[in-house]
Amino acid sequence: MFVVLLKFSSQRDQAAHLMAAHSEWLRHGFKDGVFLLAGSIQPAAGGAILAHDVSFADLQQRVDADPFVAEGVVKAEIIAISPAKADLRLSFLLG
């Protein structure tokens, strides 16, 4: 499982221009079953995604394809997590 942090860079003013393409990229991640959750980092610092059932290399390739990442609007950081305990509602993440 991974947490992807997408933190705004100095080019954040380009975000509005790329938002439709970024939203489409997110939609594909959910449709493919890789993304479980996505949301904003508060206060207005960027976004975060919870991803699973994907290798680090495949996730890196997917993240690199995000228009926000490709155009330098955000800097991406991928954090790998090895889940050891979970609420019953999230037990599927324990694999």
N, C-alpha and C positions, 0 to 999 in steps of 0.2 A: 504494500500500500504506500502511497506517496501523497505528500502535500506539496502543491506547486504554489509558490508565492510569485506574484506578478507585481513588482513594485515600480511605480511611475518613475521615469527618468526625467531629465530636463526637457525632453520633447513631448511631455504630456499634453501640450496644446494640440497635438495631432490626433488625440484620442477620439474626438467627436467625428473627425473625418473618416476614421477607420472602424467606428463602432459597429456598423452593420456587418462588416466582414468578420470582426471579432465575435459578434453574436452568432453568426453562422458557424464559425469554427467551434464555438462552445456547443452549439446544437448538435454538431456531428459527434463530439466527444460523448455527449449523453446518449445519442442514438446508438453509438457503437458499444455502449455499456462500460466505457472506461471511466467517465466522470460520474461521481456520485453526488457531488455538491459543489456549488460555485457561489461565490459572493464577494462583496467588497471588503477590503481591509479598511477599517475606520481609524481616523477620520480621513476619508478620500485619499488614501495612500496607494491604492491599487486594488488587486484582487487576489483571491486564493481559491484553489481547486483541490478537492479530495479525489484522488484517482486510485483505481485498483484493477487487478486482473490484467496487468500489462507489465512488460519488462522495462527496466530503466532506459535501455537504449530506444525502445519503441516510444516510450513516453517522451524522451528527449527530442526525438524526431517530430513527434506530434506538437510539442511545445514550440519548437523552432518554426513550425508552420503557422503559428498564430500570427496574424497580421500585426498585432501590437508588438510582438517580439521581433518579427522580421523587420519592422520599420523603426525599431528602437524606442517605441513609446514606453515600454516597460522592460525591466531587467528580470529575467526568470531565474528562480532558484528552486530546485527540486530536492525535497527532503524525503528520504526513504524511512519508512516506519515498519518495524516488525511487530504487529499487534500480538499482545500476550493475553489481554483481558478485554472484554467488551460487555456492554449491556446486552441482554438477550435480543433486543431489536437489531443489534449490529453483529450478532454472532456469526453471520455469513462471512464477515471480514476475517475471521480467525482461520479460515481455510482448513 
